[in-house]
Amino acid sequence: MKKICCILFCFLFVLVAQATSIGSWKAYMAYYDVTQVEKGGNIVYVLASENLYAYNQNDNSLQTYDKVNGLNDCQISIIKWCQAAKRLVIVYKNNNIDLLSQNGDVVSLSDYYRKTLTGDKTIYGIDILNEFAYLSTGLGVIKVNVSKAEISESYLLGFRVDYVYFDSTKIYACSSTNGTYAANLSDNLVDKNVWSRVADYTAKTNETDEELLALAQQLNPGGPRYNYFGFLKFYNNKLYSCPGGFSSATDLFRKGAIQILDCSSDNWSFAEENLETKTDHLYIDLASVAIDPTNENHLFASGRTGLYEFENLAFKKAYSTDNSPLQSASTAGTNNKDYVVVQTLLYDSEATLWMLNSIAPSASLFSLSQSGEWTSHHKSELMYLSNRSLENMRALMRDSRNLIWFTNDHWNVPSLYAYQPSSDGLNSYKSFFNQDGTEVKVTGGVKVVVEDKNNDLWIGTNVGPLLLDASEITSDSPVFQQPKIPRNDGTNYADYLLNGVDITAIAIDAANRKWFGTNGNGVYLISSDNIEEIHHFTTDNSPLLSNIIEAIAINDETGEVFFGTDKGLCSYMSDASQTNEDMNSDNVYAYPNPVKPDYTGLITVVGLSYDAEVKIMTTNGSLVAEGRSNGGTFTWDGCDKRGKKVASGVYLVAVSTQDGNKGTVCKIAIVR
């Protein structure tokens, strides 16, 4: 009985997790720091952590808004309610504009955002007069007809305007740099000459409704607390994240935080924060999290300011220059705890914690045992200068051969390393020659290294991805392939895969497909044979929050792919999930089932083995469709081989392993 209950629970859990349809997107935005509230009828609109949600005072419901469910951009700077038009004016940090109606309809007003202007385009304020919104900008004032969703006029005054106000006959433009200017509302306000200086600048009176603000601060729409996800890692169906934000060239001062998404419940938990008073140094720019394989409630985090230990999400201990062999950056002075740079962590199979100490005077690679014993594995090859280790060592990864790989993400010595714990040996890769004998000129650093299902290594660089075949790892002159994509234009020419694209993150899905995150080019999905571009997601063609990708992690159980961007966290439900070696009636099923008349998405079969053969048949045995699984998932569009929608009825899904064995059958009911 217990076994049956366990199977049923697992089945229901996976069914709930898979309820999101293949190809759908989701945003995981923060709504923690409330900065502005606007009331429109019975709805209170709240700007929090640069995101928007609404509270309905009639039924006490909460509605969040993001790029996935209607908005056209990210990072909101200002909101303002226009009662005459019954619309909320939304201004983004990049000066894009949306208009949101009470029923949730969104109209994009992107003309100003897209217009090329010389000078400061920043929108500093919104003020309403009847159905018009007056946008104060670095160039003057923009008048928007909110009802018609159009820009009516532009008053290019030639100086920054912080806000405007009105009396019965005049409009006043208040500038913190130039004073207060006025003009008659009846004048041609486009003519700069009708405006005259009438007073010095006075700051705008605070218009915040304190009662509404207090209400908003009590609401809890859920989600993370912060929109920074520079590091992502899956462990036991939980997504662990920290903000990132530091390199030897960048110091973003992102607040120290560990945010954990439980994918079984969609709930967030957070490690203890604000540790400065306990550590006597900064707690910012965390870059890595490692979970103890012997105790999931025990974890370490590290970044710009050293190493931190947590138990049950409570802070336990900080490791720095006074209680560990870790060293502060040689460029920051002796014992400067604000710069003890440990950008990456890794637990091995023996539960030993490994870490790299960058920019250190005489240290580089360390391990910390379960008993608390420190060991230095310092190598001269990891020094950039006589008194400085490599600038930005990161991306620790243990492969199937028990080699520990890592990179140096810096232009001084862009390089790749393999450390063998059993022999204490280190291989250094500082030059990269491809299969054509051409040196690949990596100039911006080696960003990441991962192992695929074939045990080959993929390396992300500023000039594209490199592939190190497993057979080349021990070679004295290894070949770093640049996979070639045939042009298919009638010639025999081919192009290197993503040549010249700055690769910042790589993840391998259950189908051995490669997800490449980039610095400015969005996300690419490349087929398992490395020659087909399956997807290229950008902010223009998808709900992707930003084209700058800092991290990627995949929930193999469901196929959900998470993208940490510089504007927050979002995900895409892909068609590849983890595999089952044994396919049976308990773990192979299709959803949705039954398929109702109003359903237009893909029908998904899960629980399959790797590269399983799938045949869709009628009950009398006629073949309708066939194909092979991506990892443990197969999708069907509900059409026959001629592309026509199949009729109502019950269809059989016959599956077998790639060698034709160990099959099972499930059913799909379709109602037209």
TIGU-186392 format. One record per residue (C-alpha): residue in one letter; x, y, z. Coordinates in steps of 0.25 Angstrom, whole numbers, plus 5000, padded with zeros to 4 digits. Layout:
BEGIN
REC; a; X; Y; Z
...
//
This chain:
BEGIN
REC; m; 5000; 5000; 5000
REC; k; 5011; 5010; 5004
REC; k; 5018; 5007; 4990
REC; i; 5005; 5010; 4983
REC; c; 5003; 5023; 4991
REC; c; 5018; 5027; 4988
REC; i; 5016; 5024; 4973
REC; l; 5003; 5032; 4973
REC; f; 5009; 5044; 4980
REC; c; 5021; 5044; 4970
REC; f; 5012; 5043; 4959
REC; l; 5003; 5055; 4964
REC; f; 5015; 5063; 4967
REC; v; 5021; 5062; 4953
REC; l; 5007; 5064; 4947
REC; v; 5006; 5077; 4954
REC; a; 5020; 5081; 4951
REC; q; 5017; 5078; 4936
REC; a; 5004; 5086; 4936
REC; t; 5011; 5097; 4929
REC; s; 5010; 5095; 4914
REC; i; 5022; 5093; 4906
REC; g; 5027; 5106; 4900
REC; s; 5021; 5115; 4911
REC; w; 5029; 5126; 4918
REC; k; 5029; 5130; 4933
REC; a; 5035; 5142; 4940
REC; y; 5040; 5141; 4954
REC; m; 5040; 5156; 4958
REC; a; 5042; 5163; 4972
REC; y; 5032; 5171; 4978
REC; y; 5039; 5174; 4991
REC; d; 5043; 5188; 4992
REC; v; 5031; 5197; 4991
REC; t; 5034; 5211; 4985
REC; q; 5021; 5216; 4979
REC; v; 5006; 5214; 4980
REC; e; 4995; 5219; 4971
REC; k; 4980; 5218; 4973
REC; g; 4970; 5215; 4961
REC; g; 4956; 5213; 4965
REC; n; 4956; 5201; 4974
REC; i; 4970; 5196; 4970
REC; v; 4983; 5200; 4976
REC; y; 4995; 5200; 4967
REC; v; 5008; 5197; 4974
REC; l; 5022; 5199; 4968
REC; a; 5032; 5190; 4976
REC; s; 5046; 5186; 4973
REC; e; 5044; 5192; 4959
REC; n; 5032; 5183; 4956
REC; l; 5017; 5185; 4957
REC; y; 5005; 5178; 4964
REC; a; 4991; 5182; 4967
REC; y; 4982; 5180; 4979
REC; n; 4967; 5180; 4977
REC; q; 4961; 5186; 4989
REC; n; 4947; 5179; 4986
REC; d; 4951; 5165; 4986
REC; n; 4965; 5166; 4993
REC; s; 4972; 5159; 4981
REC; l; 4986; 5162; 4976
REC; q; 4990; 5162; 4961
REC; t; 5005; 5163; 4957
REC; y; 5009; 5169; 4944
REC; d; 5022; 5166; 4936
REC; k; 5027; 5164; 4922
REC; v; 5021; 5150; 4921
REC; n; 5007; 5154; 4924
REC; g; 5005; 5167; 4917
REC; l; 5015; 5178; 4919
REC; n; 5025; 5181; 4908
REC; d; 5038; 5184; 4916
REC; c; 5045; 5182; 4930
REC; q; 5050; 5191; 4941
REC; i; 5039; 5201; 4943
REC; s; 5043; 5215; 4948
REC; i; 5030; 5223; 4950
REC; i; 5015; 5220; 4950
REC; k; 5003; 5230; 4950
REC; w; 4988; 5228; 4949
REC; c; 4980; 5236; 4939
REC; q; 4966; 5237; 4944
REC; a; 4960; 5243; 4931
REC; a; 4966; 5232; 4922
REC; k; 4965; 5221; 4933
REC; r; 4979; 5216; 4930
REC; l; 4992; 5215; 4937
REC; v; 5004; 5222; 4931
REC; i; 5016; 5213; 4932
REC; v; 5030; 5218; 4930
REC; y; 5042; 5209; 4929
REC; k; 5056; 5212; 4932
REC; n; 5060; 5211; 4918
REC; n; 5049; 5222; 4915
REC; n; 5039; 5212; 4908
REC; i; 5024; 5215; 4912
REC; d; 5012; 5205; 4914
REC; l; 4998; 5209; 4917
REC; l; 4990; 5199; 4926
REC; s; 4975; 5199; 4926
REC; q; 4967; 5194; 4938
REC; n; 4963; 5181; 4931
REC; g; 4978; 5178; 4929
REC; d; 4979; 5182; 4914
REC; v; 4993; 5188; 4911
REC; v; 4996; 5198; 4900
REC; s; 5011; 5200; 4896
REC; l; 5015; 5215; 4894
REC; s; 5029; 5213; 4889
REC; d; 5031; 5225; 4880
REC; y; 5039; 5233; 4889
REC; y; 5047; 5221; 4893
REC; r; 5051; 5217; 4879
REC; k; 5053; 5232; 4874
REC; t; 5068; 5236; 4873
REC; l; 5070; 5249; 4880
REC; t; 5083; 5256; 4885
REC; g; 5084; 5258; 4899
REC; d; 5077; 5253; 4912
REC; k; 5064; 5245; 4908
REC; t; 5062; 5241; 4923
REC; i; 5048; 5243; 4928
REC; y; 5048; 5249; 4942
REC; g; 5033; 5251; 4945
REC; i; 5019; 5249; 4941
REC; d; 5008; 5259; 4943
REC; i; 4994; 5258; 4939
REC; l; 4984; 5269; 4934
REC; n; 4971; 5263; 4929
REC; e; 4973; 5252; 4919
REC; f; 4988; 5257; 4917
REC; a; 5001; 5252; 4923
REC; y; 5012; 5262; 4923
REC; l; 5025; 5255; 4924
REC; s; 5037; 5263; 4929
REC; t; 5050; 5259; 4922
REC; g; 5064; 5263; 4921
REC; l; 5061; 5271; 4908
REC; g; 5048; 5277; 4912
REC; v; 5033; 5272; 4913
REC; i; 5026; 5261; 4905
REC; k; 5010; 5263; 4905
REC; v; 5003; 5249; 4903
REC; n; 4989; 5247; 4900
REC; v; 4986; 5235; 4909
REC; s; 4972; 5233; 4904
REC; k; 4977; 5232; 4889
REC; a; 4990; 5226; 4893
REC; e; 4998; 5236; 4885
REC; i; 5009; 5246; 4887
REC; s; 5002; 5260; 4885
REC; e; 5013; 5270; 4885
REC; s; 5028; 5271; 4890
REC; y; 5033; 5284; 4897
REC; l; 5048; 5283; 4895
REC; l; 5053; 5294; 4905
REC; g; 5067; 5290; 4904
REC; f; 5069; 5287; 4919
REC; r; 5065; 5276; 4929
REC; v; 5050; 5277; 4934
REC; d; 5048; 5270; 4947
REC; y; 5033; 5272; 4948
REC; v; 5021; 5281; 4943
REC; y; 5009; 5287; 4950
REC; f; 4998; 5296; 4946
REC; d; 4989; 5307; 4950
REC; s; 4976; 5312; 4943
REC; t; 4984; 5318; 4931
REC; k; 4998; 5314; 4932
REC; i; 5007; 5302; 4931
REC; y; 5020; 5302; 4940
REC; a; 5033; 5294; 4936
REC; c; 5042; 5292; 4949
REC; s; 5056; 5289; 4946
REC; s; 5066; 5286; 4957
REC; t; 5077; 5291; 4947
REC; n; 5071; 5304; 4941
REC; g; 5059; 5308; 4951
REC; t; 5044; 5309; 4948
REC; y; 5039; 5313; 4934
REC; a; 5025; 5317; 4931
REC; a; 5016; 5318; 4919
REC; n; 5001; 5321; 4916
REC; l; 4993; 5308; 4913
REC; s; 4987; 5315; 4901
REC; d; 5001; 5318; 4895
REC; n; 5008; 5310; 4885
REC; l; 5016; 5302; 4895
REC; v; 5024; 5296; 4884
REC; d; 5031; 5309; 4882
REC; k; 5042; 5310; 4892
REC; n; 5041; 5326; 4892
REC; v; 5027; 5326; 4899
REC; w; 5034; 5320; 4912
REC; s; 5040; 5329; 4922
REC; r; 5048; 5328; 4935
REC; v; 5039; 5332; 4946
REC; a; 5045; 5326; 4959
REC; d; 5056; 5318; 4965
REC; y; 5054; 5303; 4966
REC; t; 5046; 5297; 4977
REC; a; 5046; 5282; 4980
REC; k; 5033; 5275; 4977
REC; t; 5024; 5273; 4990
REC; n; 5023; 5259; 4994
REC; e; 5009; 5253; 4988
REC; t; 5010; 5240; 4994
REC; d; 4997; 5235; 5001
REC; e; 5003; 5229; 5014
REC; e; 4991; 5221; 5017
REC; l; 4992; 5214; 5003
REC; l; 5007; 5212; 5004
REC; a; 5005; 5206; 5018
REC; l; 4995; 5196; 5012
REC; a; 5004; 5193; 5000
REC; q; 5016; 5189; 5010
REC; q; 5007; 5179; 5017
REC; l; 5003; 5172; 5004
REC; n; 5011; 5160; 4999
REC; p; 5010; 5156; 4984
REC; g; 5021; 5146; 4986
REC; g; 5033; 5144; 4978
REC; p; 5048; 5147; 4981
REC; r; 5053; 5159; 4988
REC; y; 5063; 5164; 4978
REC; n; 5064; 5163; 4963
REC; y; 5079; 5159; 4962
REC; f; 5082; 5145; 4958
REC; g; 5096; 5144; 4954
REC; f; 5098; 5130; 4959
REC; l; 5088; 5118; 4957
REC; k; 5089; 5104; 4962
REC; f; 5078; 5093; 4963
REC; y; 5079; 5083; 4974
REC; n; 5068; 5073; 4979
REC; n; 5057; 5081; 4971
REC; k; 5061; 5094; 4977
REC; l; 5067; 5106; 4969
REC; y; 5078; 5112; 4977
REC; s; 5083; 5126; 4973
REC; c; 5091; 5138; 4977
REC; p; 5093; 5151; 4971
REC; g; 5107; 5152; 4965
REC; g; 5112; 5165; 4961
REC; f; 5127; 5166; 4963
REC; s; 5139; 5164; 4954
REC; s; 5152; 5171; 4954
REC; a; 5146; 5180; 4943
REC; t; 5132; 5181; 4950
REC; d; 5127; 5184; 4964
REC; l; 5112; 5185; 4964
REC; f; 5110; 5185; 4979
REC; r; 5099; 5176; 4978
REC; k; 5093; 5173; 4992
REC; g; 5098; 5159; 4998
REC; a; 5086; 5149; 4997
REC; i; 5083; 5135; 4995
REC; q; 5069; 5132; 4989
REC; i; 5064; 5118; 4987
REC; l; 5052; 5114; 4979
REC; d; 5045; 5101; 4983
REC; c; 5040; 5096; 4969
REC; s; 5030; 5086; 4976
REC; s; 5022; 5098; 4983
REC; d; 5027; 5110; 4975
REC; n; 5031; 5116; 4989
REC; w; 5043; 5124; 4991
REC; s; 5052; 5124; 5004
REC; f; 5064; 5133; 5007
REC; a; 5077; 5131; 5015
REC; e; 5080; 5141; 5026
REC; e; 5084; 5155; 5021
REC; n; 5090; 5168; 5026
REC; l; 5102; 5161; 5031
REC; e; 5111; 5173; 5032
REC; t; 5109; 5175; 5047
REC; k; 5113; 5160; 5049
REC; t; 5125; 5160; 5040
REC; d; 5130; 5174; 5041
REC; h; 5132; 5175; 5026
REC; l; 5123; 5177; 5014
REC; y; 5113; 5166; 5009
REC; i; 5111; 5168; 4994
REC; d; 5113; 5162; 4981
REC; l; 5112; 5147; 4984
REC; a; 5116; 5139; 4972
REC; s; 5114; 5124; 4976
REC; v; 5106; 5115; 4985
REC; a; 5110; 5100; 4988
REC; i; 5100; 5090; 4996
REC; d; 5106; 5080; 5005
REC; p; 5103; 5066; 4999
REC; t; 5102; 5060; 5013
REC; n; 5093; 5071; 5018
REC; e; 5084; 5079; 5009
REC; n; 5082; 5089; 5020
REC; h; 5097; 5092; 5021
REC; l; 5102; 5101; 5010
REC; f; 5113; 5111; 5006
REC; a; 5113; 5123; 4998
REC; s; 5125; 5132; 4993
REC; g; 5128; 5144; 4985
REC; r; 5135; 5157; 4986
REC; t; 5136; 5157; 5001
REC; g; 5140; 5143; 5005
REC; l; 5133; 5130; 5009
REC; y; 5120; 5129; 5017
REC; e; 5114; 5117; 5024
REC; f; 5099; 5115; 5026
REC; e; 5091; 5104; 5034
REC; n; 5076; 5104; 5032
REC; l; 5078; 5117; 5024
REC; a; 5083; 5124; 5037
REC; f; 5097; 5130; 5036
REC; k; 5107; 5121; 5043
REC; k; 5121; 5126; 5040
REC; a; 5129; 5135; 5031
REC; y; 5143; 5131; 5026
REC; s; 5153; 5142; 5023
REC; t; 5167; 5146; 5025
REC; d; 5167; 5145; 5040
REC; n; 5162; 5131; 5042
REC; s; 5165; 5124; 5029
REC; p; 5177; 5123; 5019
REC; l; 5169; 5132; 5009
REC; q; 5176; 5144; 5005
REC; s; 5171; 5158; 5001
REC; a; 5173; 5164; 4987
REC; s; 5188; 5169; 4986
REC; t; 5182; 5181; 4979
REC; a; 5173; 5184; 4991
REC; g; 5184; 5184; 5002
REC; t; 5187; 5175; 5013
REC; n; 5175; 5168; 5021
REC; n; 5165; 5176; 5013
REC; k; 5153; 5167; 5016
REC; d; 5144; 5175; 5006
REC; y; 5153; 5168; 4995
REC; v; 5155; 5154; 4998
REC; v; 5151; 5149; 4985
REC; v; 5145; 5135; 4984
REC; q; 5137; 5134; 4971
REC; t; 5134; 5119; 4971
REC; l; 5131; 5107; 4980
REC; l; 5129; 5092; 4977
REC; y; 5126; 5080; 4986
REC; d; 5133; 5067; 4981
REC; s; 5127; 5053; 4983
REC; e; 5135; 5052; 4996
REC; a; 5128; 5065; 5001
REC; t; 5140; 5073; 5001
REC; l; 5138; 5087; 4998
REC; w; 5147; 5093; 4987
REC; m; 5149; 5108; 4984
REC; l; 5158; 5118; 4976
REC; n; 5164; 5130; 4982
REC; s; 5166; 5141; 4971
REC; i; 5176; 5153; 4972
REC; a; 5183; 5147; 4984
REC; p; 5197; 5150; 4987
REC; s; 5201; 5135; 4989
REC; a; 5189; 5126; 4988
REC; s; 5180; 5120; 4978
REC; l; 5173; 5107; 4980
REC; f; 5168; 5102; 4993
REC; s; 5160; 5090; 4999
REC; l; 5152; 5090; 5012
REC; s; 5149; 5076; 5018
REC; q; 5136; 5072; 5025
REC; s; 5144; 5073; 5038
REC; g; 5148; 5087; 5035
REC; e; 5163; 5085; 5031
REC; w; 5168; 5094; 5020
REC; t; 5178; 5090; 5009
REC; s; 5185; 5098; 4999
REC; h; 5187; 5093; 4985
REC; h; 5194; 5105; 4981
REC; k; 5200; 5105; 4967
REC; s; 5210; 5114; 4960
REC; e; 5202; 5113; 4947
REC; l; 5191; 5120; 4954
REC; m; 5199; 5133; 4957
REC; y; 5197; 5145; 4947
REC; l; 5209; 5153; 4954
REC; s; 5218; 5149; 4965
REC; n; 5209; 5155; 4975
REC; r; 5196; 5153; 4969
REC; s; 5188; 5140; 4965
REC; l; 5179; 5140; 4953
REC; e; 5169; 5152; 4953
REC; n; 5155; 5144; 4952
REC; m; 5156; 5129; 4954
REC; r; 5142; 5123; 4953
REC; a; 5133; 5112; 4948
REC; l; 5138; 5101; 4956
REC; m; 5132; 5088; 4950
REC; r; 5135; 5073; 4953
REC; d; 5134; 5064; 4941
REC; s; 5131; 5049; 4939
REC; r; 5146; 5046; 4940
REC; n; 5147; 5053; 4954
REC; l; 5155; 5064; 4948
REC; i; 5152; 5078; 4954
REC; w; 5151; 5089; 4943
REC; f; 5151; 5104; 4944
REC; t; 5153; 5116; 4936
REC; n; 5160; 5130; 4937
REC; d; 5150; 5140; 4932
REC; h; 5159; 5152; 4929
REC; w; 5166; 5158; 4917
REC; n; 5180; 5157; 4924
REC; v; 5181; 5142; 4923
REC; p; 5168; 5136; 4917
REC; s; 5170; 5121; 4920
REC; l; 5164; 5108; 4924
REC; y; 5169; 5098; 4935
REC; a; 5168; 5083; 4939
REC; y; 5172; 5079; 4953
REC; q; 5173; 5064; 4956
REC; p; 5172; 5063; 4972
REC; s; 5177; 5049; 4972
REC; s; 5191; 5053; 4966
REC; d; 5190; 5068; 4970
REC; g; 5193; 5071; 4955
REC; l; 5189; 5083; 4947
REC; n; 5187; 5084; 4932
REC; s; 5187; 5098; 4927
REC; y; 5180; 5102; 4914
REC; k; 5184; 5117; 4910
REC; s; 5184; 5116; 4895
REC; f; 5172; 5110; 4886
REC; f; 5174; 5104; 4873
REC; n; 5162; 5099; 4865
REC; q; 5161; 5087; 4855
REC; d; 5166; 5095; 4844
REC; g; 5179; 5098; 4851
REC; t; 5175; 5113; 4853
REC; e; 5177; 5119; 4867
REC; v; 5164; 5124; 4873
REC; k; 5168; 5138; 4878
REC; v; 5160; 5138; 4892
REC; t; 5162; 5152; 4897
REC; g; 5151; 5155; 4907
REC; g; 5153; 5143; 4916
REC; v; 5148; 5129; 4917
REC; k; 5134; 5129; 4924
REC; v; 5129; 5115; 4926
REC; v; 5132; 5100; 4924
REC; v; 5122; 5089; 4925
REC; e; 5121; 5074; 4921
REC; d; 5111; 5069; 4912
REC; k; 5104; 5055; 4911
REC; n; 5115; 5050; 4902
REC; n; 5126; 5054; 4913
REC; d; 5131; 5065; 4903
REC; l; 5134; 5079; 4909
REC; w; 5128; 5092; 4904
REC; i; 5135; 5105; 4907
REC; g; 5129; 5118; 4906
REC; t; 5138; 5130; 4902
REC; n; 5136; 5144; 4897
REC; v; 5137; 5139; 4882
REC; g; 5128; 5127; 4883
REC; p; 5127; 5113; 4888
REC; l; 5138; 5103; 4887
REC; l; 5137; 5088; 4888
REC; l; 5147; 5079; 4894
REC; d; 5145; 5065; 4891
REC; a; 5147; 5055; 4902
REC; s; 5158; 5048; 4894
REC; e; 5166; 5061; 4893
REC; i; 5166; 5064; 4908
REC; t; 5180; 5057; 4910
REC; s; 5186; 5061; 4897
REC; d; 5199; 5070; 4898
REC; s; 5193; 5078; 4887
REC; p; 5178; 5078; 4889
REC; v; 5168; 5082; 4878
REC; f; 5157; 5092; 4882
REC; q; 5147; 5090; 4871
REC; q; 5138; 5101; 4866
REC; p; 5126; 5092; 4861
REC; k; 5122; 5096; 4847
REC; i; 5108; 5099; 4842
REC; p; 5105; 5096; 4828
REC; r; 5100; 5108; 4820
REC; n; 5091; 5099; 4812
REC; d; 5091; 5109; 4800
REC; g; 5096; 5100; 4790
REC; t; 5111; 5102; 4793
REC; n; 5120; 5093; 4802
REC; y; 5122; 5105; 4811
REC; a; 5119; 5105; 4826
REC; d; 5121; 5115; 4838
REC; y; 5126; 5113; 4851
REC; l; 5115; 5111; 4862
REC; l; 5112; 5125; 4868
REC; n; 5125; 5130; 4863
REC; g; 5128; 5144; 4870
REC; v; 5117; 5143; 4880
REC; d; 5120; 5146; 4894
REC; i; 5116; 5133; 4902
REC; t; 5113; 5136; 4917
REC; a; 5106; 5123; 4921
REC; i; 5104; 5109; 4916
REC; a; 5094; 5098; 4920
REC; i; 5092; 5084; 4915
REC; d; 5078; 5078; 4915
REC; a; 5073; 5064; 4916
REC; a; 5073; 5063; 4901
REC; n; 5088; 5067; 4900
REC; r; 5084; 5080; 4894
REC; k; 5092; 5092; 4897
REC; w; 5086; 5105; 4903
REC; f; 5096; 5117; 4901
REC; g; 5094; 5130; 4908
REC; t; 5100; 5142; 4903
REC; n; 5105; 5156; 4906
REC; g; 5095; 5164; 4898
REC; n; 5090; 5153; 4888
REC; g; 5079; 5146; 4896
REC; v; 5079; 5131; 4897
REC; y; 5082; 5120; 4887
REC; l; 5077; 5106; 4887
REC; i; 5086; 5097; 4878
REC; s; 5082; 5082; 4874
REC; s; 5089; 5070; 4880
REC; d; 5097; 5068; 4868
REC; n; 5102; 5083; 4869
REC; i; 5098; 5087; 4855
REC; e; 5084; 5092; 4856
REC; e; 5079; 5105; 4863
REC; i; 5066; 5101; 4869
REC; h; 5063; 5114; 4876
REC; h; 5069; 5128; 4877
REC; f; 5061; 5136; 4888
REC; t; 5063; 5151; 4889
REC; t; 5055; 5162; 4895
REC; d; 5049; 5165; 4882
REC; n; 5043; 5151; 4879
REC; s; 5040; 5146; 4892
REC; p; 5037; 5150; 4907
REC; l; 5052; 5148; 4910
REC; l; 5054; 5159; 4920
REC; s; 5068; 5164; 4915
REC; n; 5078; 5160; 4904
REC; i; 5089; 5160; 4915
REC; i; 5089; 5146; 4921
REC; e; 5097; 5144; 4933
REC; a; 5093; 5129; 4937
REC; i; 5085; 5117; 4932
REC; a; 5080; 5105; 4940
REC; i; 5071; 5094; 4936
REC; n; 5060; 5086; 4944
REC; d; 5062; 5073; 4937
REC; e; 5050; 5067; 4943
REC; t; 5041; 5077; 4936
REC; g; 5049; 5083; 4925
REC; e; 5048; 5097; 4930
REC; v; 5060; 5105; 4927
REC; f; 5063; 5117; 4936
REC; f; 5070; 5130; 4931
REC; g; 5077; 5139; 4940
REC; t; 5078; 5152; 4933
REC; d; 5082; 5166; 4938
REC; k; 5067; 5170; 4939
REC; g; 5062; 5158; 4947
REC; l; 5059; 5143; 4946
REC; c; 5050; 5137; 4935
REC; s; 5048; 5123; 4930
REC; y; 5044; 5115; 4917
REC; m; 5037; 5101; 4918
REC; s; 5045; 5093; 4908
REC; d; 5041; 5080; 4902
REC; a; 5053; 5072; 4908
REC; s; 5052; 5066; 4922
REC; q; 5059; 5055; 4930
REC; t; 5059; 5041; 4925
REC; n; 5054; 5028; 4930
REC; e; 5062; 5015; 4927
REC; d; 5050; 5007; 4930
REC; m; 5038; 5012; 4923
REC; n; 5025; 5006; 4929
REC; s; 5010; 5010; 4931
REC; d; 5014; 5016; 4944
REC; n; 5023; 5027; 4939
REC; v; 5019; 5029; 4924
REC; y; 5007; 5038; 4922
REC; a; 5002; 5049; 4913
REC; y; 4996; 5062; 4916
REC; p; 4987; 5069; 4915
REC; n; 4978; 5057; 4915
REC; p; 4967; 5058; 4910
REC; v; 4970; 5068; 4900
REC; k; 4958; 5078; 4900
REC; p; 4953; 5086; 4888
REC; d; 4958; 5099; 4892
REC; y; 4973; 5094; 4894
REC; t; 4983; 5099; 4884
REC; g; 4996; 5095; 4889
REC; l; 5005; 5083; 4888
REC; i; 5001; 5069; 4894
REC; t; 5013; 5064; 4903
REC; v; 5017; 5050; 4906
REC; v; 5027; 5049; 4918
REC; g; 5034; 5038; 4925
REC; l; 5042; 5033; 4913
REC; s; 5056; 5028; 4912
REC; y; 5067; 5035; 4904
REC; d; 5064; 5036; 4889
REC; a; 5052; 5027; 4891
REC; e; 5044; 5023; 4878
REC; v; 5029; 5028; 4879
REC; k; 5018; 5024; 4870
REC; i; 5004; 5030; 4871
REC; m; 4993; 5021; 4865
REC; t; 4978; 5019; 4864
REC; t; 4972; 5008; 4872
REC; n; 4971; 5000; 4859
REC; g; 4986; 5001; 4858
REC; s; 4987; 5012; 4847
REC; l; 5000; 5020; 4849
REC; v; 4997; 5035; 4851
REC; a; 5010; 5041; 4855
REC; e; 5024; 5037; 4860
REC; g; 5037; 5042; 4865
REC; r; 5047; 5042; 4876
REC; s; 5048; 5048; 4889
REC; n; 5056; 5060; 4894
REC; g; 5062; 5054; 4907
REC; g; 5049; 5048; 4913
REC; t; 5039; 5057; 4906
REC; f; 5032; 5055; 4893
REC; t; 5022; 5066; 4887
REC; w; 5011; 5064; 4877
REC; d; 5003; 5075; 4870
REC; g; 4991; 5067; 4869
REC; c; 4992; 5066; 4854
REC; d; 4994; 5054; 4845
REC; k; 5005; 5052; 4835
REC; r; 4998; 5061; 4825
REC; g; 4998; 5072; 4835
REC; k; 4983; 5071; 4838
REC; k; 4976; 5071; 4851
REC; v; 4972; 5057; 4855
REC; a; 4958; 5054; 4858
REC; s; 4952; 5052; 4872
REC; g; 4955; 5038; 4878
REC; v; 4965; 5030; 4886
REC; y; 4979; 5029; 4881
REC; l; 4990; 5020; 4886
REC; v; 5004; 5024; 4889
REC; a; 5014; 5013; 4887
REC; v; 5028; 5015; 4892
REC; s; 5041; 5007; 4892
REC; t; 5055; 5009; 4895
REC; q; 5065; 5014; 4884
REC; d; 5068; 5000; 4881
REC; g; 5054; 4995; 4880
REC; n; 5052; 4989; 4894
REC; k; 5045; 4991; 4907
REC; g; 5032; 4997; 4901
REC; t; 5019; 5002; 4907
REC; v; 5006; 5008; 4903
REC; c; 4998; 5020; 4908
REC; k; 4985; 5026; 4903
REC; i; 4981; 5040; 4899
REC; a; 4967; 5044; 4897
REC; i; 4964; 5055; 4888
REC; v; 4951; 5063; 4887
REC; r; 4948; 5072; 4876
//
